[in-house]
């Protein structure tokens, strides 16, 4: 019997209703599928029933990867590696639908990696991902709320995000102590053209390092009190970072690039 490893943040999804629901969000038939962290292969089995075109799975755990090989033989391509070490664009020449019950301890890191590495053309059609509910709430948070922050701004830059449902701890083995949330990400056709994602990362990092402070300090740190930018973007320095909407942060990143060449 395979036991989940706490060190890898493993909680295997076992609820057949939820597994079925996940595979019905988007049509899988004749699509290229990439599954992250398939674990014991529960979702993998449901995906295979829907006749994908090409099917890749990435599993870091050696024992689980071997078990998947025994279970599914030549029905899919198993990559026994760490998702954080892989260049997904090199796996196949066509786009994927990506599924993942992401390990809670690295879920944000995985998502930020994918967002910041995105080029003009996306390597996926959709991302269908399970997160710890608290993390999902931050991803989909609106400005003027306590949950709104860096991950909200980065995630919504090039992606449209839809909450599908919450998932109870009883749907997993072992049961986590918190709820999970299933999110659907779809590439936007129109988004702000920021030359380097690191500039948006820097802007959000500086501002949200001072999230309880007024905007004056981080703005002066980045823009040296440039009044032209303040007037152009209609920014009130008496506000706090969570009071600026998504568009303002994307425009600030563009201004930052213009100032710094």
HELIX and SHEET records of a PDB file:
HELIX    1   1 UNK A    6  UNK A    8  5                                   3    
HELIX    2   2 UNK A   16  UNK A   23  1                                   8    
HELIX    3   3 UNK A   42  UNK A   48  1                                   7    
HELIX    4   4 UNK A   62  UNK A   72  1                                  11    
HELIX    5   5 UNK A   83  UNK A   85  5                                   3    
HELIX    6   6 UNK A   88  UNK A   90  5                                   3    
HELIX    7   7 UNK A  107  UNK A  116  1                                  10    
HELIX    8   8 UNK A  133  UNK A  139  1                                   7    
HELIX    9   9 UNK A  150  UNK A  158  1                                   9    
HELIX   10  10 UNK A  169  UNK A  171  5                                   3    
HELIX   11  11 UNK A  197  UNK A  208  1                                  12    
HELIX   12  12 UNK A  215  UNK A  223  1                                   9    
HELIX   13  13 UNK A  227  UNK A  233  1                                   7    
HELIX   14  14 UNK A  241  UNK A  243  5                                   3    
HELIX   15  15 UNK A  246  UNK A  259  1                                  14    
SHEET    1   A 2 UNK A  12  UNK A  13  0                                        
SHEET    2   A 2 UNK A 172  UNK A 173 -1                                        
SHEET    1   B 7 UNK A  77  UNK A  79  0                                        
SHEET    2   B 7 UNK A  54  UNK A  58  1                                        
SHEET    3   B 7 UNK A  32  UNK A  36  1                                        
SHEET    4   B 7 UNK A  96  UNK A 101  1                                        
SHEET    5   B 7 UNK A 124  UNK A 132  1                                        
SHEET    6   B 7 UNK A 180  UNK A 187 -1                                        
SHEET    7   B 7 UNK A 159  UNK A 167 -1                                        
END                                                                             
